[in-house]
Amino acid sequence: MTSFEFADCPTSVTLMASKREGKPVQTHDVLFSLRNRTARSISARTSVQADSITKAEWFLIDGAAPATPGQRDLHIEPNTTTGVKVTIAVPPDAPAGKHLFRVRVAAEDDPDDDFADSPAVAFATVEPPAPVKPARRLRRWWLVVVAGALVLSAAGAASWWVIRHRGPANVRGELGDAASKQLTGAGYVVSAVNGATTGKPRNTVIDQVDDPDGKHVRLILDPGTPKDVRGELLEQARKDLGGYAVETTYGNPAGKARDTVIDQSYDAGRAGVTLQLDPGPPSQPMRLVNRSSSLCMDVYRSNMADGTAVIQWTCTGGANQAWIYDDFSGTIRSMNDSHYCLDNSGTYGNGAKMIIWTCTANNNNQRFKYDASTGTVAVRSYPTEVIDMNGTSQGNQLLTATASGSATQSWTLTK
């Protein structure tokens, strides 16, 4: 689930004639509102993502280093919104055309998976007027002939241009499928991206960009507002949200049936919905006791935070040694704080360090299988790897190892 979302972003702007460093430019300042949705501070990088006909050097992010004007590093506090200002400055010799760009924000610690794109912003460039050459003096009768010829030529050229260059139909306000079918039938290559939510029905065309090549049309669609599915079971919620990208995560038990939607959030930029699910009534808390050392699986110093080591320690009956194993999902949830689950650090193979991490639905790092007959706790997606006590010393961090039948890999699930 992405940590970011964009809000209050325009979908099109009009460039104005101005000067920059004493040179004429076509320019406009665009302000994006960027929110950190999480409860933690995040270091992130913002960058401009332009389409293939748009030059990167036309953009400057306010506060960026001179060497990299199109990107800027930010530190965003938890649950706060910050502004990102992008200045468009197109030089006077740029050809006329229509362009699109977005702003991307990516977490520095996970740029490939934790990122968000703003809605696409469209703008058009115009060619500067050609310099006027001084007219040569002609005899008066030649003026009449030349004027008549120019009028006829202009009329013919205008007629030819209107016939040849009427361009694609204006499909704003139509639904995306119908608009795409109409334009495709007229010989155009059509692509579509989501813009900002405007209150119109989902997939309504709110803007279009006709490429200068005369062949391609890009449609900007309203992603719509998804149905409120709180209170529904996950299977029905997915049906009611058909067409939206759906992500799930488990929250705290709310007294409802397992996989009931207890909250939802919407990212208009990617037309994605995140559903928070009720994990269902909690099972009886249990201890995991190693059959070789008689030590308990323990959250180090009861420090409930992402990345805290899971160790073996003398059984004390403390909440940091109490776990709930869900055989259906494979999660082993800490009862010291049920937001956190046993996790293999994202490593599959010998030596993966066991930690706690925020519980996430369908996360293979947090899916295990307990075998009561052998006492092994295996990684579900890598069943030959099991949790090992890693020596007999109290305080050792638990690791994964290839299943060998050793008592050091055998655990008793007990009250």
C-alpha positions as CSV (number, residue, x, y, z in Angstrom):
1,M,0.0,0.0,0.0
2,T,1.4,3.4,-1.0
3,S,2.2,5.8,1.8
4,F,1.3,8.9,-0.3
5,E,-1.7,10.5,-2.0
6,F,-2.1,13.7,-4.1
7,A,-5.1,16.0,-3.7
8,D,-6.3,19.4,-5.2
9,C,-4.2,19.0,-8.4
10,P,-5.2,20.7,-11.7
11,T,-5.7,18.6,-14.8
12,S,-4.8,21.3,-17.3
13,V,-3.0,24.7,-17.3
14,T,-2.5,27.6,-19.8
15,L,1.0,28.9,-20.4
16,M,1.6,32.6,-20.3
17,A,4.2,34.7,-22.1
18,S,6.9,35.8,-19.7
19,K,10.7,36.2,-19.3
20,R,13.2,34.0,-17.4
21,E,16.8,35.1,-17.0
22,G,16.1,37.8,-19.6
23,K,14.8,35.3,-22.2
24,P,11.2,35.0,-23.4
25,V,9.4,31.8,-22.2
26,Q,6.0,30.3,-22.0
27,T,5.5,29.6,-18.3
28,H,3.1,28.5,-15.6
29,D,3.4,27.5,-11.9
30,V,1.5,24.3,-10.9
31,L,0.9,23.5,-7.2
32,F,0.4,19.9,-6.1
33,S,-0.8,18.9,-2.6
34,L,1.0,15.8,-1.3
35,R,0.0,13.9,1.8
36,N,1.8,11.4,3.9
37,R,-0.9,8.9,4.8
38,T,1.1,7.1,7.4
39,A,1.9,7.5,11.1
40,R,5.6,7.7,10.4
41,S,8.0,10.3,9.0
42,I,9.1,9.5,5.4
43,S,12.1,10.6,3.4
44,A,10.9,10.7,-0.2
45,R,12.0,11.9,-3.7
46,T,9.7,13.9,-6.0
47,S,10.3,14.0,-9.7
48,V,8.6,15.1,-12.9
49,Q,7.4,12.4,-15.3
50,A,6.8,13.8,-18.7
51,D,5.4,12.1,-21.8
52,S,7.6,11.2,-24.8
53,I,7.2,14.5,-26.7
54,T,7.8,16.7,-23.7
55,K,11.3,17.7,-22.6
56,A,12.4,17.3,-19.0
57,E,14.4,20.5,-19.1
58,W,11.1,22.5,-19.3
59,F,10.3,21.7,-15.6
60,L,11.7,23.0,-12.3
61,I,10.6,21.7,-8.9
62,D,10.7,24.5,-6.4
63,G,13.6,23.9,-4.0
64,A,15.4,21.5,-6.3
65,A,19.2,21.5,-6.6
66,P,20.5,23.3,-9.7
67,A,22.1,20.1,-11.0
68,T,18.7,18.2,-10.8
69,P,15.9,20.8,-11.4
70,G,13.3,18.1,-12.1
71,Q,13.6,16.3,-8.8
72,R,13.7,17.2,-5.1
73,D,14.2,15.2,-1.9
74,L,11.6,15.8,0.9
75,H,11.1,14.8,4.5
76,I,7.4,14.5,5.2
77,E,6.0,14.3,8.8
78,P,3.3,11.8,9.7
79,N,-0.3,12.5,8.5
80,T,0.7,15.9,7.1
81,T,0.2,17.6,3.7
82,T,2.9,19.5,1.9
83,G,3.0,21.6,-1.3
84,V,5.1,20.7,-4.3
85,K,5.4,23.6,-6.8
86,V,6.5,22.8,-10.4
87,T,7.3,25.6,-12.8
88,I,6.9,25.0,-16.5
89,A,9.2,27.2,-18.6
90,V,9.1,26.4,-22.4
91,P,11.6,28.2,-24.6
92,P,10.3,30.3,-27.5
93,D,11.8,27.9,-30.2
94,A,9.7,24.9,-29.0
95,P,7.3,23.6,-31.6
96,A,3.5,24.0,-31.1
97,G,1.9,20.9,-29.5
98,K,0.0,19.5,-26.5
99,H,1.8,17.9,-23.6
100,L,1.3,15.9,-20.4
101,F,3.3,15.5,-17.2
102,R,2.9,14.1,-13.7
103,V,4.7,14.4,-10.4
104,R,5.9,11.1,-8.9
105,V,6.8,10.7,-5.2
106,A,8.7,7.6,-4.0
107,A,9.9,6.6,-0.6
108,E,13.7,6.5,-0.5
109,D,13.6,3.2,1.5
110,D,11.3,1.4,-1.0
111,P,11.1,3.4,-4.3
112,D,9.9,0.4,-6.4
113,D,6.8,-0.4,-4.4
114,D,6.0,2.6,-2.3
115,F,5.2,5.5,-4.7
116,A,2.3,7.5,-6.1
117,D,1.7,9.5,-9.2
118,S,-0.3,12.7,-9.4
119,P,-3.1,13.2,-11.9
120,A,-1.9,14.0,-15.4
121,V,-1.6,17.8,-16.1
122,A,-2.0,18.9,-19.7
123,F,-0.7,22.1,-21.3
124,A,-0.2,23.4,-24.9
125,T,2.7,25.2,-26.4
126,V,2.3,27.7,-29.3
127,E,4.8,28.7,-32.0
128,P,6.0,32.3,-31.8
129,P,4.9,34.6,-34.7
130,A,7.4,34.6,-37.6
131,P,9.4,37.9,-37.9
132,V,7.8,40.3,-40.4
133,K,10.0,41.1,-43.3
134,P,9.9,44.6,-44.8
135,A,7.7,44.6,-47.9
136,R,9.3,45.6,-51.2
137,R,7.7,48.5,-53.0
138,L,5.8,47.4,-56.1
139,R,4.1,49.3,-58.8
140,R,0.5,50.0,-58.0
141,W,-1.0,47.7,-60.6
142,W,1.1,44.9,-59.4
143,L,-0.3,45.5,-55.9
144,V,-3.8,44.8,-57.2
145,V,-2.7,41.6,-58.9
146,V,-0.7,40.4,-55.9
147,A,-3.6,41.2,-53.5
148,G,-6.1,39.3,-55.6
149,A,-3.7,36.3,-55.8
150,L,-3.2,36.3,-52.1
151,V,-6.9,36.4,-51.4
152,L,-7.6,33.5,-53.7
153,S,-4.6,31.5,-52.3
154,A,-5.6,32.1,-48.7
155,A,-9.2,31.1,-49.4
156,G,-8.1,27.9,-51.1
157,A,-5.6,27.1,-48.4
158,A,-8.1,27.7,-45.7
159,S,-10.6,25.4,-47.4
160,W,-8.0,22.7,-47.8
161,W,-6.8,23.1,-44.2
162,V,-10.4,22.8,-42.8
163,I,-11.1,19.7,-44.8
164,R,-7.7,18.1,-44.1
165,H,-7.2,19.2,-40.5
166,R,-10.5,19.2,-38.7
167,G,-8.8,17.0,-36.1
168,P,-10.5,14.5,-33.7
169,A,-14.0,15.0,-32.4
170,N,-14.3,16.7,-29.0
171,V,-15.4,13.8,-26.7
172,R,-15.3,15.6,-23.4
173,G,-18.3,14.6,-21.3
174,E,-18.7,11.2,-22.9
175,L,-18.0,7.9,-21.2
176,G,-14.5,6.6,-21.9
177,D,-15.6,3.4,-23.8
178,A,-17.9,5.3,-26.1
179,A,-15.4,8.1,-26.7
180,S,-12.6,5.6,-27.4
181,K,-14.8,3.6,-29.9
182,Q,-15.7,6.8,-31.7
183,L,-12.1,8.0,-32.1
184,T,-10.8,4.6,-32.9
185,G,-13.4,4.3,-35.6
186,A,-12.1,7.6,-37.1
187,G,-8.6,6.2,-37.4
188,Y,-7.0,7.6,-34.2
189,V,-4.9,5.7,-31.7
190,V,-6.4,6.3,-28.3
191,S,-4.9,6.0,-24.8
192,A,-6.4,7.0,-21.4
193,V,-5.2,8.1,-18.0
194,N,-7.0,8.9,-14.8
195,G,-7.3,12.6,-13.8
196,A,-8.8,14.2,-10.7
197,T,-12.2,13.4,-9.3
198,T,-14.7,16.0,-10.5
199,G,-18.0,14.5,-9.3
200,K,-18.9,13.1,-12.8
201,P,-19.7,9.4,-13.4
202,R,-16.7,7.1,-13.4
203,N,-14.7,7.0,-16.7
204,T,-16.3,10.3,-18.0
205,V,-13.8,12.1,-20.3
206,I,-12.9,15.4,-18.5
207,D,-10.2,16.4,-20.9
208,Q,-8.4,15.3,-24.1
209,V,-5.0,15.9,-25.5
210,D,-4.7,15.7,-29.3
211,D,-1.0,14.9,-30.2
212,P,0.6,17.1,-32.9
213,D,1.2,14.0,-35.0
214,G,-2.5,14.0,-35.9
215,K,-2.8,10.3,-35.0
216,H,-2.9,10.0,-31.3
217,V,-5.5,11.2,-28.7
218,R,-5.1,10.9,-25.0
219,L,-8.2,10.9,-22.9
220,I,-8.2,12.1,-19.2
221,L,-10.9,10.3,-17.3
222,D,-12.7,11.0,-14.1
223,P,-11.9,8.0,-11.8
224,G,-15.2,8.5,-10.1
225,T,-16.0,7.8,-6.4
226,P,-16.1,4.2,-5.3
227,K,-19.1,2.8,-3.5
228,D,-18.9,2.8,0.3
229,V,-18.5,-1.0,1.1
230,R,-17.9,-0.7,4.8
231,G,-19.8,-3.5,6.6
232,E,-19.6,-5.8,3.6
233,L,-17.6,-9.1,3.4
234,L,-14.5,-8.9,1.2
235,E,-15.9,-11.1,-1.6
236,Q,-19.0,-8.9,-2.0
237,A,-16.9,-5.7,-1.6
238,R,-14.6,-6.7,-4.5
239,K,-17.7,-7.3,-6.7
240,D,-19.2,-3.9,-5.8
241,L,-15.8,-2.2,-6.5
242,G,-15.4,-3.9,-9.9
243,G,-12.9,-2.0,-12.1
244,Y,-11.0,-0.4,-9.1
245,A,-7.6,-1.7,-8.0
246,V,-8.3,-3.2,-4.5
247,E,-5.7,-3.6,-1.7
248,T,-6.5,-5.1,1.7
249,T,-5.0,-4.9,5.2
250,Y,-6.2,-6.2,8.5
251,G,-7.1,-3.8,11.4
252,N,-7.9,-4.5,15.0
253,P,-10.8,-6.9,15.8
254,A,-14.0,-4.9,15.7
255,G,-16.4,-7.6,16.8
256,K,-17.5,-8.4,13.2
257,A,-17.2,-11.5,11.1
258,R,-13.7,-12.2,9.6
259,D,-12.9,-10.3,6.4
260,T,-15.7,-7.7,7.0
261,V,-14.7,-4.3,5.7
262,I,-14.3,-1.9,8.7
263,D,-12.8,1.0,6.8
264,Q,-11.7,2.1,3.3
265,S,-9.6,4.8,1.7
266,Y,-9.4,5.9,-1.9
267,D,-6.4,7.0,-4.1
268,A,-7.8,8.8,-7.1
269,G,-4.5,9.0,-8.8
270,R,-4.3,5.2,-9.3
271,A,-8.1,4.6,-9.0
272,G,-7.3,2.3,-6.2
273,V,-9.2,1.4,-3.0
274,T,-7.6,0.2,0.2
275,L,-9.9,-1.9,2.4
276,Q,-9.2,-2.5,6.1
277,L,-10.6,-5.8,7.2
278,D,-11.8,-7.2,10.6
279,P,-9.5,-10.2,11.4
280,G,-12.5,-11.8,13.2
281,P,-12.9,-12.8,16.8
282,P,-9.5,-13.3,18.4
283,S,-8.4,-16.8,19.1
284,Q,-7.0,-17.9,22.5
285,P,-3.6,-16.3,23.1
286,M,-0.9,-19.0,23.1
287,R,2.8,-19.3,23.9
288,L,5.4,-20.9,21.5
289,V,7.8,-22.8,23.6
290,N,10.9,-24.4,22.1
291,R,11.1,-28.1,22.8
292,S,14.9,-28.1,23.1
293,S,15.5,-25.0,25.2
294,S,12.1,-24.6,27.0
295,L,12.4,-20.9,26.2
296,C,9.5,-18.8,24.8
297,M,9.2,-16.9,21.5
298,D,9.5,-13.3,22.8
299,V,9.3,-9.7,21.3
300,Y,12.6,-8.1,22.4
301,R,12.0,-5.8,25.4
302,S,8.3,-5.5,24.4
303,N,9.3,-2.9,21.8
304,M,6.3,-2.9,19.5
305,A,7.7,-1.3,16.3
306,D,8.5,-2.4,12.8
307,G,11.8,-4.4,12.7
308,T,12.0,-5.4,16.4
309,A,13.8,-8.7,16.8
310,V,11.9,-11.8,17.9
311,I,14.1,-13.8,20.4
312,Q,14.0,-16.8,22.8
313,W,13.6,-15.9,26.4
314,T,12.7,-17.4,29.7
315,C,8.9,-17.9,29.8
316,T,7.4,-15.1,31.9
317,G,3.7,-15.1,31.0
318,G,4.1,-11.6,29.6
319,A,2.0,-10.2,26.7
320,N,5.2,-10.0,24.6
321,Q,5.3,-13.8,24.7
322,A,1.6,-14.3,23.8
323,W,0.7,-15.0,20.2
324,I,-2.4,-15.8,18.2
325,Y,-1.9,-18.3,15.3
326,D,-4.5,-18.1,12.5
327,D,-4.3,-21.3,10.5
328,F,-6.4,-19.8,7.7
329,S,-4.2,-16.8,6.9
330,G,-1.0,-18.2,8.4
331,T,-0.4,-15.1,10.5
332,I,1.1,-15.2,14.0
333,R,-0.1,-12.0,15.7
334,S,1.5,-10.5,18.8
335,M,-1.0,-10.0,21.6
336,N,1.2,-7.3,23.1
337,D,-0.1,-5.2,20.1
338,S,-2.2,-7.0,17.6
339,H,-1.2,-4.6,14.8
340,Y,2.1,-6.5,14.6
341,C,2.8,-10.0,13.2
342,L,5.8,-12.4,13.1
343,D,7.7,-11.6,9.9
344,N,10.8,-13.2,8.1
345,S,12.3,-9.8,7.1
346,G,11.5,-10.5,3.5
347,T,14.3,-13.1,3.2
348,Y,13.6,-16.6,1.8
349,G,16.4,-19.0,2.7
350,N,18.7,-20.0,5.6
351,G,19.4,-17.2,8.1
352,A,16.3,-15.0,7.7
353,K,16.0,-13.0,10.9
354,M,12.6,-13.1,12.6
355,I,11.1,-9.8,13.5
356,I,7.7,-8.2,14.0
357,W,6.2,-5.9,11.4
358,T,2.8,-4.2,10.8
359,C,0.3,-7.0,9.8
360,T,-0.5,-6.8,6.1
361,A,-3.1,-9.1,4.3
362,N,-1.6,-11.7,2.0
363,N,2.0,-10.8,2.8
364,N,4.1,-13.9,2.3
365,N,6.7,-12.6,4.8
366,Q,4.0,-13.1,7.5
367,R,2.4,-16.4,6.4
368,F,3.5,-19.5,8.3
369,K,2.3,-23.1,8.9
370,Y,2.4,-24.8,12.3
371,D,2.6,-28.6,12.3
372,A,1.4,-29.8,15.7
373,S,2.9,-33.3,15.1
374,T,6.5,-32.1,14.5
375,G,6.2,-28.7,16.2
376,T,7.7,-27.0,13.1
377,V,6.8,-23.4,12.1
378,A,7.4,-23.3,8.4
379,V,7.4,-20.4,5.9
380,R,4.3,-21.1,3.8
381,S,5.7,-20.0,0.5
382,Y,9.1,-21.7,1.3
383,P,8.0,-24.8,3.3
384,T,11.5,-26.3,3.6
385,E,12.5,-23.3,5.8
386,V,11.4,-23.4,9.4
387,I,12.0,-21.3,12.5
388,D,15.1,-22.4,14.5
389,M,16.1,-21.3,18.0
390,N,19.6,-20.4,16.7
391,G,21.6,-21.8,19.6
392,T,20.7,-22.4,23.3
393,S,21.5,-18.9,24.7
394,Q,18.8,-16.8,26.1
395,G,18.3,-13.7,24.0
396,N,19.3,-15.2,20.7
397,Q,17.3,-13.8,17.7
398,L,15.3,-16.6,16.0
399,L,16.3,-17.5,12.4
400,T,15.1,-19.7,9.6
401,A,16.9,-22.8,8.7
402,T,16.4,-25.8,6.4
403,A,14.1,-28.3,8.1
404,S,16.2,-31.1,9.7
405,G,14.0,-32.7,12.3
406,S,16.1,-31.2,15.1
407,A,14.4,-30.4,18.4
408,T,15.8,-26.8,18.0
409,Q,13.2,-26.4,15.3
410,S,10.3,-27.9,17.3
411,W,7.8,-25.7,19.2
412,T,4.9,-26.4,21.4
413,L,1.8,-24.1,21.1
414,T,0.5,-23.9,24.6
415,K,-1.5,-21.6,26.9
